[in-house]
Amino acid sequence: MPSLEEELFPSTPGKFKIDRAHNMNRQFNRCFASTSTMFLWALFLIALTASYLSFQSFVDSGSRYFTASWGGIQWEKQIRNSAQIHRSKGMSVLVTGAAGFVGSHVSLALKKRGDGVVGIDNFNNYYDPSLKKARKSLLNNQGIFIVEGDINDARLIAKLFDIVAFTHVMHLAAQAGVRYAMENPHSYVHSNIAGLVTLLEACKLANPQPSVVWASSSSVYGLNEKVPFSESDRTDQPASLYAATKKAGEEITHTYNHIYGLSVTGLRFFTVYGPFGRPDMAYFSFTRNILQGKPITVYRGKNRVDLARDFTYIDDIVKGCVGSLDTSGKSTGSGGKKRGPAPYRIFNLGNTSPVTVPTLVNILERHLKVKAKRNIVDMPGNGDVPFTHANISLAQRELGYKPTTDLETGLKKFVKWYLTYYGYNRGKAVH
């Protein structure tokens, strides 16, 4: 029976027996090699495990990315398709507040003439979101993609600029309404100031920088009593928080123009109305209440003077918006650095024909064929102003802006839309 020694150091048939010391050294090397191999295998297994965990983490993060409210290959494809330009020397426009009243109409007008349009809207519940969803459907039918998101989401805005080199931004997203500011002031600062800055930050860093056209408001004229309101008039007496945020927006955009070379055009809208309008506006709520047999509240100013507004039909506002985009001029910055002066402009967009609120009600009564139940009360101190009246000579000269729709005609079109949209033409109302 072979000894243990022989088992460890066996002889090799047909050869000389190996020296024991030499065999011990050889076995030691063999054991060492085996240990090294095991060590290498251990390292390999550790590396494999780490790689798996890393890959799993990548898959998980990718899964979160693709299941998020925005992001993913298909999402990016929809944005690129929507942004495609279909006319010579066309533009690619990011429209904020695209599911809003003015935003949806401007988006449709741009798309119709062959420009690329991508919208963004947060679909908040300031008024019935179903109206915004209906506008979104109209835009989708025309190949316009609307991203559901907030302009305060800097990551989202940066991603949009990463996907598309927008030539222009039409910034219409805002918290609207004068009276609501007394209930929820923070929403105005969030949207009209913080949101504006977030958007401008993305614009300044974009390469190339887009030209920016944005919605200010006739409310910036505040307590100014000089009429008609001109762009050179003082705007340092806001009568509401809404007006103050819009005035702040004008100062902020001027700063970004001055420091970063952004081309900026501010548009002071005067009481926009028309189909698919905002339900919180007087003409809209008057129509609803008159048809439902409910009383309407008609405010009057000091000394029982009727309130008057420079009502501007939506189609005329759209002409002014598109004209502003077409004449905006280029931004001069690159990657946040200014290379020269860029255009900075402000225009009134109104109808320049103020009409009193009682006259508005008279027109609605005529088109609805229903008599209104009026409650006449003095105007409370809620930020409203007694009158608005636009001097539009600058917009006429620089933009070719020319309003063509008077209130009688515009309200007739609105009433026709309203009756159809809410089912009155089918013998029922769906309010």
Secondary structure as a PSIPRED ss2 file (coil, helix, strand):
# PSIPRED VFORMAT (PSIPRED V4.0)

   1 M C   1.000  0.000  0.000
   2 P C   1.000  0.000  0.000
   3 S C   1.000  0.000  0.000
   4 L H   0.000  1.000  0.000
   5 E H   0.000  1.000  0.000
   6 E H   0.000  1.000  0.000
   7 E H   0.000  1.000  0.000
   8 L H   0.000  1.000  0.000
   9 F C   1.000  0.000  0.000
  10 P C   1.000  0.000  0.000
  11 S C   1.000  0.000  0.000
  12 T C   1.000  0.000  0.000
  13 P C   1.000  0.000  0.000
  14 G C   1.000  0.000  0.000
  15 K C   1.000  0.000  0.000
  16 F C   1.000  0.000  0.000
  17 K C   1.000  0.000  0.000
  18 I C   1.000  0.000  0.000
  19 D C   1.000  0.000  0.000
  20 R H   0.000  1.000  0.000
  21 A H   0.000  1.000  0.000
  22 H H   0.000  1.000  0.000
  23 N H   0.000  1.000  0.000
  24 M H   0.000  1.000  0.000
  25 N H   0.000  1.000  0.000
  26 R H   0.000  1.000  0.000
  27 Q H   0.000  1.000  0.000
  28 F H   0.000  1.000  0.000
  29 N H   0.000  1.000  0.000
  30 R H   0.000  1.000  0.000
  31 C H   0.000  1.000  0.000
  32 F H   0.000  1.000  0.000
  33 A H   0.000  1.000  0.000
  34 S H   0.000  1.000  0.000
  35 T H   0.000  1.000  0.000
  36 S H   0.000  1.000  0.000
  37 T H   0.000  1.000  0.000
  38 M H   0.000  1.000  0.000
  39 F H   0.000  1.000  0.000
  40 L H   0.000  1.000  0.000
  41 W H   0.000  1.000  0.000
  42 A H   0.000  1.000  0.000
  43 L H   0.000  1.000  0.000
  44 F H   0.000  1.000  0.000
  45 L H   0.000  1.000  0.000
  46 I H   0.000  1.000  0.000
  47 A H   0.000  1.000  0.000
  48 L H   0.000  1.000  0.000
  49 T H   0.000  1.000  0.000
  50 A H   0.000  1.000  0.000
  51 S H   0.000  1.000  0.000
  52 Y H   0.000  1.000  0.000
  53 L H   0.000  1.000  0.000
  54 S H   0.000  1.000  0.000
  55 F H   0.000  1.000  0.000
  56 Q H   0.000  1.000  0.000
  57 S H   0.000  1.000  0.000
  58 F H   0.000  1.000  0.000
  59 V H   0.000  1.000  0.000
  60 D H   0.000  1.000  0.000
  61 S H   0.000  1.000  0.000
  62 G H   0.000  1.000  0.000
  63 S H   0.000  1.000  0.000
  64 R H   0.000  1.000  0.000
  65 Y H   0.000  1.000  0.000
  66 F H   0.000  1.000  0.000
  67 T H   0.000  1.000  0.000
  68 A C   1.000  0.000  0.000
  69 S C   1.000  0.000  0.000
  70 W C   1.000  0.000  0.000
  71 G C   1.000  0.000  0.000
  72 G C   1.000  0.000  0.000
  73 I H   0.000  1.000  0.000
  74 Q H   0.000  1.000  0.000
  75 W H   0.000  1.000  0.000
  76 E H   0.000  1.000  0.000
  77 K H   0.000  1.000  0.000
  78 Q H   0.000  1.000  0.000
  79 I H   0.000  1.000  0.000
  80 R H   0.000  1.000  0.000
  81 N H   0.000  1.000  0.000
  82 S H   0.000  1.000  0.000
  83 A H   0.000  1.000  0.000
  84 Q C   1.000  0.000  0.000
  85 I C   1.000  0.000  0.000
  86 H C   1.000  0.000  0.000
  87 R C   1.000  0.000  0.000
  88 S C   1.000  0.000  0.000
  89 K C   1.000  0.000  0.000
  90 G C   1.000  0.000  0.000
  91 M C   1.000  0.000  0.000
  92 S E   0.000  0.000  1.000
  93 V E   0.000  0.000  1.000
  94 L E   0.000  0.000  1.000
  95 V E   0.000  0.000  1.000
  96 T E   0.000  0.000  1.000
  97 G C   1.000  0.000  0.000
  98 A C   1.000  0.000  0.000
  99 A C   1.000  0.000  0.000
 100 G C   1.000  0.000  0.000
 101 F H   0.000  1.000  0.000
 102 V H   0.000  1.000  0.000
 103 G H   0.000  1.000  0.000
 104 S H   0.000  1.000  0.000
 105 H H   0.000  1.000  0.000
 106 V H   0.000  1.000  0.000
 107 S H   0.000  1.000  0.000
 108 L H   0.000  1.000  0.000
 109 A H   0.000  1.000  0.000
 110 L H   0.000  1.000  0.000
 111 K H   0.000  1.000  0.000
 112 K H   0.000  1.000  0.000
 113 R C   1.000  0.000  0.000
 114 G C   1.000  0.000  0.000
 115 D C   1.000  0.000  0.000
 116 G E   0.000  0.000  1.000
 117 V E   0.000  0.000  1.000
 118 V E   0.000  0.000  1.000
 119 G E   0.000  0.000  1.000
 120 I E   0.000  0.000  1.000
 121 D E   0.000  0.000  1.000
 122 N C   1.000  0.000  0.000
 123 F C   1.000  0.000  0.000
 124 N C   1.000  0.000  0.000
 125 N C   1.000  0.000  0.000
 126 Y C   1.000  0.000  0.000
 127 Y C   1.000  0.000  0.000
 128 D C   1.000  0.000  0.000
 129 P H   0.000  1.000  0.000
 130 S H   0.000  1.000  0.000
 131 L H   0.000  1.000  0.000
 132 K H   0.000  1.000  0.000
 133 K H   0.000  1.000  0.000
 134 A H   0.000  1.000  0.000
 135 R H   0.000  1.000  0.000
 136 K H   0.000  1.000  0.000
 137 S H   0.000  1.000  0.000
 138 L H   0.000  1.000  0.000
 139 L H   0.000  1.000  0.000
 140 N H   0.000  1.000  0.000
 141 N H   0.000  1.000  0.000
 142 Q C   1.000  0.000  0.000
 143 G C   1.000  0.000  0.000
 144 I C   1.000  0.000  0.000
 145 F E   0.000  0.000  1.000
 146 I E   0.000  0.000  1.000
 147 V E   0.000  0.000  1.000
 148 E E   0.000  0.000  1.000
 149 G C   1.000  0.000  0.000
 150 D C   1.000  0.000  0.000
 151 I C   1.000  0.000  0.000
 152 N C   1.000  0.000  0.000
 153 D C   1.000  0.000  0.000
 154 A H   0.000  1.000  0.000
 155 R H   0.000  1.000  0.000
 156 L H   0.000  1.000  0.000
 157 I H   0.000  1.000  0.000
 158 A H   0.000  1.000  0.000
 159 K H   0.000  1.000  0.000
 160 L H   0.000  1.000  0.000
 161 F H   0.000  1.000  0.000
 162 D H   0.000  1.000  0.000
 163 I H   0.000  1.000  0.000
 164 V C   1.000  0.000  0.000
 165 A C   1.000  0.000  0.000
 166 F C   1.000  0.000  0.000
 167 T C   1.000  0.000  0.000
 168 H E   0.000  0.000  1.000
 169 V E   0.000  0.000  1.000
 170 M E   0.000  0.000  1.000
 171 H E   0.000  0.000  1.000
 172 L C   1.000  0.000  0.000
 173 A C   1.000  0.000  0.000
 174 A C   1.000  0.000  0.000
 175 Q C   1.000  0.000  0.000
 176 A C   1.000  0.000  0.000
 177 G C   1.000  0.000  0.000
 178 V C   1.000  0.000  0.000
 179 R H   0.000  1.000  0.000
 180 Y H   0.000  1.000  0.000
 181 A H   0.000  1.000  0.000
 182 M H   0.000  1.000  0.000
 183 E C   1.000  0.000  0.000
 184 N C   1.000  0.000  0.000
 185 P H   0.000  1.000  0.000
 186 H H   0.000  1.000  0.000
 187 S H   0.000  1.000  0.000
 188 Y H   0.000  1.000  0.000
 189 V H   0.000  1.000  0.000
 190 H H   0.000  1.000  0.000
 191 S H   0.000  1.000  0.000
 192 N H   0.000  1.000  0.000
 193 I H   0.000  1.000  0.000
 194 A H   0.000  1.000  0.000
 195 G H   0.000  1.000  0.000
 196 L H   0.000  1.000  0.000
 197 V H   0.000  1.000  0.000
 198 T H   0.000  1.000  0.000
 199 L H   0.000  1.000  0.000
 200 L H   0.000  1.000  0.000
 201 E H   0.000  1.000  0.000
 202 A H   0.000  1.000  0.000
 203 C H   0.000  1.000  0.000
 204 K H   0.000  1.000  0.000
 205 L H   0.000  1.000  0.000
 206 A C   1.000  0.000  0.000
 207 N C   1.000  0.000  0.000
 208 P C   1.000  0.000  0.000
 209 Q C   1.000  0.000  0.000
 210 P C   1.000  0.000  0.000
 211 S E   0.000  0.000  1.000
 212 V E   0.000  0.000  1.000
 213 V E   0.000  0.000  1.000
 214 W E   0.000  0.000  1.000
 215 A E   0.000  0.000  1.000
 216 S C   1.000  0.000  0.000
 217 S C   1.000  0.000  0.000
 218 S H   0.000  1.000  0.000
 219 S H   0.000  1.000  0.000
 220 V H   0.000  1.000  0.000
 221 Y H   0.000  1.000  0.000
 222 G C   1.000  0.000  0.000
 223 L C   1.000  0.000  0.000
 224 N C   1.000  0.000  0.000
 225 E C   1.000  0.000  0.000
 226 K C   1.000  0.000  0.000
 227 V C   1.000  0.000  0.000
 228 P C   1.000  0.000  0.000
 229 F E   0.000  0.000  1.000
 230 S C   1.000  0.000  0.000
 231 E C   1.000  0.000  0.000
 232 S C   1.000  0.000  0.000
 233 D C   1.000  0.000  0.000
 234 R C   1.000  0.000  0.000
 235 T C   1.000  0.000  0.000
 236 D C   1.000  0.000  0.000
 237 Q C   1.000  0.000  0.000
 238 P C   1.000  0.000  0.000
 239 A C   1.000  0.000  0.000
 240 S C   1.000  0.000  0.000
 241 L H   0.000  1.000  0.000
 242 Y H   0.000  1.000  0.000
 243 A H   0.000  1.000  0.000
 244 A H   0.000  1.000  0.000
 245 T H   0.000  1.000  0.000
 246 K H   0.000  1.000  0.000
 247 K H   0.000  1.000  0.000
 248 A H   0.000  1.000  0.000
 249 G H   0.000  1.000  0.000
 250 E H   0.000  1.000  0.000
 251 E H   0.000  1.000  0.000
 252 I H   0.000  1.000  0.000
 253 T H   0.000  1.000  0.000
 254 H H   0.000  1.000  0.000
 255 T H   0.000  1.000  0.000
 256 Y H   0.000  1.000  0.000
 257 N H   0.000  1.000  0.000
 258 H H   0.000  1.000  0.000
 259 I H   0.000  1.000  0.000
 260 Y H   0.000  1.000  0.000
 261 G C   1.000  0.000  0.000
 262 L C   1.000  0.000  0.000
 263 S C   1.000  0.000  0.000
 264 V E   0.000  0.000  1.000
 265 T E   0.000  0.000  1.000
 266 G E   0.000  0.000  1.000
 267 L E   0.000  0.000  1.000
 268 R E   0.000  0.000  1.000
 269 F E   0.000  0.000  1.000
 270 F C   1.000  0.000  0.000
 271 T C   1.000  0.000  0.000
 272 V E   0.000  0.000  1.000
 273 Y E   0.000  0.000  1.000
 274 G C   1.000  0.000  0.000
 275 P C   1.000  0.000  0.000
 276 F C   1.000  0.000  0.000
 277 G C   1.000  0.000  0.000
 278 R C   1.000  0.000  0.000
 279 P C   1.000  0.000  0.000
 280 D C   1.000  0.000  0.000
 281 M C   1.000  0.000  0.000
 282 A H   0.000  1.000  0.000
 283 Y H   0.000  1.000  0.000
 284 F H   0.000  1.000  0.000
 285 S H   0.000  1.000  0.000
 286 F H   0.000  1.000  0.000
 287 T H   0.000  1.000  0.000
 288 R H   0.000  1.000  0.000
 289 N H   0.000  1.000  0.000
 290 I H   0.000  1.000  0.000
 291 L H   0.000  1.000  0.000
 292 Q C   1.000  0.000  0.000
 293 G C   1.000  0.000  0.000
 294 K C   1.000  0.000  0.000
 295 P E   0.000  0.000  1.000
 296 I E   0.000  0.000  1.000
 297 T E   0.000  0.000  1.000
 298 V E   0.000  0.000  1.000
 299 Y E   0.000  0.000  1.000
 300 R E   0.000  0.000  1.000
 301 G C   1.000  0.000  0.000
 302 K H   0.000  1.000  0.000
 303 N H   0.000  1.000  0.000
 304 R H   0.000  1.000  0.000
 305 V C   1.000  0.000  0.000
 306 D E   0.000  0.000  1.000
 307 L C   1.000  0.000  0.000
 308 A E   0.000  0.000  1.000
 309 R E   0.000  0.000  1.000
 310 D C   1.000  0.000  0.000
 311 F C   1.000  0.000  0.000
 312 T E   0.000  0.000  1.000
 313 Y E   0.000  0.000  1.000
 314 I H   0.000  1.000  0.000
 315 D H   0.000  1.000  0.000
 316 D H   0.000  1.000  0.000
 317 I H   0.000  1.000  0.000
 318 V H   0.000  1.000  0.000
 319 K H   0.000  1.000  0.000
 320 G H   0.000  1.000  0.000
 321 C H   0.000  1.000  0.000
 322 V H   0.000  1.000  0.000
 323 G H   0.000  1.000  0.000
 324 S H   0.000  1.000  0.000
 325 L H   0.000  1.000  0.000
 326 D H   0.000  1.000  0.000
 327 T C   1.000  0.000  0.000
 328 S C   1.000  0.000  0.000
 329 G C   1.000  0.000  0.000
 330 K C   1.000  0.000  0.000
 331 S C   1.000  0.000  0.000
 332 T C   1.000  0.000  0.000
 333 G E   0.000  0.000  1.000
 334 S E   0.000  0.000  1.000
 335 G C   1.000  0.000  0.000
 336 G C   1.000  0.000  0.000
 337 K E   0.000  0.000  1.000
 338 K E   0.000  0.000  1.000
 339 R C   1.000  0.000  0.000
 340 G C   1.000  0.000  0.000
 341 P C   1.000  0.000  0.000
 342 A C   1.000  0.000  0.000
 343 P C   1.000  0.000  0.000
 344 Y E   0.000  0.000  1.000
 345 R E   0.000  0.000  1.000
 346 I E   0.000  0.000  1.000
 347 F E   0.000  0.000  1.000
 348 N E   0.000  0.000  1.000
 349 L E   0.000  0.000  1.000
 350 G C   1.000  0.000  0.000
 351 N C   1.000  0.000  0.000
 352 T C   1.000  0.000  0.000
 353 S C   1.000  0.000  0.000
 354 P C   1.000  0.000  0.000
 355 V E   0.000  0.000  1.000
 356 T E   0.000  0.000  1.000
 357 V H   0.000  1.000  0.000
 358 P H   0.000  1.000  0.000
 359 T H   0.000  1.000  0.000
 360 L H   0.000  1.000  0.000
 361 V H   0.000  1.000  0.000
 362 N H   0.000  1.000  0.000
 363 I H   0.000  1.000  0.000
 364 L H   0.000  1.000  0.000
 365 E H   0.000  1.000  0.000
 366 R H   0.000  1.000  0.000
 367 H H   0.000  1.000  0.000
 368 L H   0.000  1.000  0.000
 369 K C   1.000  0.000  0.000
 370 V C   1.000  0.000  0.000
 371 K C   1.000  0.000  0.000
 372 A C   1.000  0.000  0.000
 373 K E   0.000  0.000  1.000
 374 R E   0.000  0.000  1.000
 375 N E   0.000  0.000  1.000
 376 I E   0.000  0.000  1.000
 377 V E   0.000  0.000  1.000
 378 D E   0.000  0.000  1.000
 379 M C   1.000  0.000  0.000
 380 P C   1.000  0.000  0.000
 381 G C   1.000  0.000  0.000
 382 N C   1.000  0.000  0.000
 383 G C   1.000  0.000  0.000
 384 D C   1.000  0.000  0.000
 385 V C   1.000  0.000  0.000
 386 P C   1.000  0.000  0.000
 387 F E   0.000  0.000  1.000
 388 T C   1.000  0.000  0.000
 389 H C   1.000  0.000  0.000
 390 A E   0.000  0.000  1.000
 391 N C   1.000  0.000  0.000
 392 I C   1.000  0.000  0.000
 393 S H   0.000  1.000  0.000
 394 L H   0.000  1.000  0.000
 395 A H   0.000  1.000  0.000
 396 Q H   0.000  1.000  0.000
 397 R H   0.000  1.000  0.000
 398 E H   0.000  1.000  0.000
 399 L H   0.000  1.000  0.000
 400 G C   1.000  0.000  0.000
 401 Y C   1.000  0.000  0.000
 402 K C   1.000  0.000  0.000
 403 P C   1.000  0.000  0.000
 404 T C   1.000  0.000  0.000
 405 T C   1.000  0.000  0.000
 406 D C   1.000  0.000  0.000
 407 L H   0.000  1.000  0.000
 408 E H   0.000  1.000  0.000
 409 T H   0.000  1.000  0.000
 410 G H   0.000  1.000  0.000
 411 L H   0.000  1.000  0.000
 412 K H   0.000  1.000  0.000
 413 K H   0.000  1.000  0.000
 414 F H   0.000  1.000  0.000
 415 V H   0.000  1.000  0.000
 416 K H   0.000  1.000  0.000
 417 W H   0.000  1.000  0.000
 418 Y H   0.000  1.000  0.000
 419 L H   0.000  1.000  0.000
 420 T H   0.000  1.000  0.000
 421 Y H   0.000  1.000  0.000
 422 Y C   1.000  0.000  0.000
 423 G C   1.000  0.000  0.000
 424 Y H   0.000  1.000  0.000
 425 N H   0.000  1.000  0.000
 426 R H   0.000  1.000  0.000
 427 G C   1.000  0.000  0.000
 428 K C   1.000  0.000  0.000
 429 A C   1.000  0.000  0.000
 430 V C   1.000  0.000  0.000
 431 H C   1.000  0.000  0.000
